[in-house]
Amino acid sequence: MSVRRRAIVCGTSFGRFYLHALAQHPAVELAGVLSTGSRASAEYAGQYGIAHYTALSELPPDIDFACVVVRAGVSGGPGADISETLLTRGIHVLQEHPLHPAELARCLRSAHRHGVRYSVNAFYPTVAPIARFLQAAELLRRHGAPLFVDGICGAQVLYPLLDVAARAVGRLRPSVLRPFVPARCGPYTSLHGEIGGVPCTLRVQNQIHPVDADNHALLLHRLTLGFESGILALADTHGPVIWSPRLHTHRDATHRLVLSGPGTERLSLPSSEMLAGTESGTFRDVFDRLWPQAINLAMSEFIATWGDPAAAARSAQWASGVTAFWHEVSTALGSPDLIYPEAPPPVNLADLLPGIGENR
């Protein structure tokens, strides 16, 4: 039987999803939670039957790794400082994005100095529909280079959008994105340039509610990748992924499009089809299944780097590149506008348009 790694989770806001995930991971023993001492954190510790620590000095010596799910300094929190302290104690660290490039460099240096692994979790690349999108993109690249990338996202999730887009085209550099002039159109700021040498347009909702930053994005991610053979589209962060083959047929001697007979086999293909495994579910399904699965996949990949220095080096190089690019794009965007909207009204389109949900 393989040894189970003892882990702690630092932070219980988004960190509660890590708790839920690691409690199910077959190679992990969830050993505790570190927090500032909130009642909610104590309740989570009680729920999972684990220790509740309120100071790094309280941690026992047998912790193998920590998931730091606390905002880093670039977002106004102490996450990078927590990570660095854990690293100096010989504890491997997986930290939730994003960090300032200088924070990331500091943590990577500390990890190297103390012989442990440090990695940044962009989170969304391992969410099942996005992972499937990336798998399809890799297969399509074998038949031809991408022609363009088109993306939309909220400012809160710009880092993973850039990460996913770079993975989709197969490389990060050369990359540059600059605002259009004029850049603003409605709630979005438009940028253009390239990612991995592929022409790219990106619209970012550069707006934040200062006391409710996790809400009020009109959408999280939408990403389209164009090829000579067709269009691969991630309709939403949590699916579906749609493949639309390119419409094309030859012409006859009278210059009319040929619609039947030899050479028209491609016309029998669906004009669009959803990739299996990317079907959208409810938001509860996202929280209860998709996100914990994504965390555990990222966790397994992270643990695998402990015995593979080359994989760890590739991971560090990728995180450094994406972090630097994210910082460049964020600087080009400028400070987000502060917004104070009310909660959006719930609208069930199936009630207004009967039949919309019949394929579920």
Secondary structure, 3 states (H helix, E strand, C coil): CCCCEEEEEECCCCHHHHHHHHCCCCCEEEEEEECCCCHHHHHHHHHHCCEEECCHHHCCCCCCEEEECCCCHHHCCCHHHHHHHHHHCCCEEEEECCCCHHHHHHHHHHHHHCCCCEEEECCHHHCHHHHHHHHHHHHHHCCCCCCEEEEEEEHHHHHHHHHHHHHHHCCCCCCEEEEEEEEEECCEEEEEEEECCEEEEEEEECEECCCCCCCCCCCCEEEEEEECCEEEEECCCCCCEEEEECCCCCECCCCCECCCCCCCHHHHCCCCEECCCCCCCCHHHHHHHHHHHHHHHHHHHHHHHHHCHHHHHHHHHHHHHHHHHHHHHHHHHCCCEECCCCCCCCCCHHHHCCCCCCCC
